[in-house]
Amino acid sequence: MACYFRRAIAEQVARVVGLPSEKILHHVHAIPVHRKRSSPDFQLYLKSVLDDPLNATYYQEKAEKLTGKLVCDSIISDFGFARGVLTFKINRPLLVKKVMINIRQDGSRYGFNSELLSGFPKGLTLVEFSSPNIAKKFHVGHLRSTIIGNFIANLKEAVGNKVLRVNYLGDWGLQFGLLGAGFTKFGCEEKLKSNPLQHLFEVYVEVNAAAEKDEEMKQSAQEFMSKLESGHPQALSLWTHFRGLSIEEYAKVYKRLGVQFDEYTGESFYREKYQDILNLLRSKNILKITKEGTGVVDLTENGDLSAFSTVMRSDGSSLYITRDLAAAIDRMEKYNFDEMVYVTDKSQQTHFQNLFKILKMLGKDQVDCCKHVMFGRVQGMQTRRGDVIFLEDVLDEARARMLQNMAKAETSKTTEDPADTAEKIGVAALIIQDFKGQLQADYRFSWNDALQSCGDTGVFLQYTHARLQSLLTLWSSREEEDFNASCLQEPSAIATLQHLLRYDEVIYKTLKELQPRYLVAYLMGLGHLANVAHQSLHVKGSTPEVAHARLHFFNSIRVVLASGMKLLGISPVDKM
Ligand code: ARG
C-alpha cells in the first residue's frame, strides 16, 4: 500500500538529508505507468526537499553524495538518480503482497484511508445541484449539474465528510403566474396526472405564446402571480399541486441516474424571507434606491456604482439573487455547514461572484467556505424526439441506443434484465463523456462517440468490469486470503500494481481541484492494464496456485475499478 512505501522512502531520505520525514512524505510520488516500459515505483524531486539555492554543478554533486548514502533494505530494492529526480524500486514480492492485501482488507475503501487525504477539512458539506426550473425545460446544463454535483457529493462523503444534497428548484416566478392563469384554459387534470412534467411544459409553452399576442392573458398571468405573492389560498394550492407532482416525477428520473437528494427546497421558500434580507441591507446602509425605484447594492470599492447588483424590483419584489442571499444565510444558520458547493453552468459565474461579495459585505464570513463549481456548455445533444426537453428523454435515448448495440454485438451475454443493463451502461456512457475533459470547457456531444465499446468510454469501463466479474466466477478459492506473490511477477501484473499504488494520489488531486477527469483518466488506464493482463495471465490451464494468485489479482483490479466507477456515479454491471 502506497502510504507504507512512501513512509519507508521518506524515512530513508530524511535520515540522509537531515530533515524530519514528515516534510518529505508528501513529495514522494508513485510513478505513472507507461505502456510497455518497466520503471521504478516511486519518485522524489530532490529540489522539493533541498531548499538551499545551490548552483547546478554543486547541486548535482551534493545530490550524488546524498544518494550515495541511501541503502537498500527489505522494502527498497533499488535507487536511481537522474536529472534531479530520485527513484525508488520496491522489493517486488513485497509490492505485490502489500497492495493486494490492502485492497482485500479495505475493499471499496481502498485509497480513502490514505494519510494523503487526512489534511482535507472534515465536517458538513452542503452540495446544491441539479436545481431545475419547474414547467421549463430540463436542459443539458441541468443534467451536467446533476451528475457533477452527485460526483462531488460522493467524493466528499468518501473522504469522510457528512454530506447534504440539496436541490434548489426554480419554483417561483412569472412562469407560475402563466401556468396558473393558463391551466384553466389549456390544462387537463388527466394529462397532468399521467405525465406532469410534459403537461406543465406544454401548458407553459401554450400560455406563453398566448400571452405574447393577447394582452388579457398577460394581465391574468400577472394577476395570478400577485395572488401567489400575497398568499391567496387557492392560487397557492394550485402551485403546491404543480410543485408536488413535479418533484415526484423528478425523483423517479433521478433514481434512474442513481441520484438522491436529502432536501428539495427552492426559490419559493424565500418568497417572504427576502424581506429580512432587504432590511438587513438597509440596516447596514448597503441598499441604494435608484431613480427608477429599484434597490441595488454597489459592488465597487469607490462607490461610483459602476458595478452593482439589483436586489429589489421597483414594486418591492425580489429577484433571483435576493432569494439566493436569503437561502445562503438560512443555510448558514440552519446547518452551520463547513463548506457549501453550488454547481451550475459558467453563465452564472457573475451571479455567484456578486452573491458571495454581498454576503461578505453583510459580514457573513462563512461565505469563505462557499464555492461555485462551474461547467461549460454542451452542444449537439439531441434525441430522436429532437431537442432535449426532459431528463427522461436523454436517459431513454441512451438506453434505447445501448439496447440496440447490445442486440447487434456477438459477444453479448444474456442478462436477466437487458433494459436495466442497457440503462446502466448508457448512464456510464453519458457520465464519462461528460467527465473526460476540464469541467469548464464546452464540448460537443455525440452519441456515437459516447457509446463506442472501445476507446475511453463508459461502455469500455462497464465492459471491463463485466469481463473481470465473469472471470471471477472461476474463483473457487476466493475465501483463501493468502497467495504466492512470486506467481505475479510478469510485467503486466507489476505495471497494474504500480498503477494501483497511485490511486490515493489521484483521489487527492481530484478532490483538490474538484475535477473528475483525473479519476476518469486513471480508471481508463486501469481498464487498459486489466485488459492487457487478462490477455496474458491466463487462469484456465494454470496450476491451482497460479490460478488463485491471478484471480486474487484480477479481483483487486475489479474492486478498485468498481469503487472509482461508483464515485463517478456509475453502477458497475456484472454482465453485458
Ligand atoms: N434554477 C437555476 C437555473 O436553472 C439554477 C439554480 C442554481 N442555484 C442557485 N442557488 N442559484 O438556472
Boltz pocket constraint, residues with backbone or C-beta under 6 A from the ligand:
constraints:
  - pocket:
      binder: B
      contacts: [[A, 128], [A, 130], [A, 131], [A, 132], [A, 133], [A, 168], [A, 169], [A, 170], [A, 324], [A, 342], [A, 343], [A, 344]]
      max_distance: 6.0
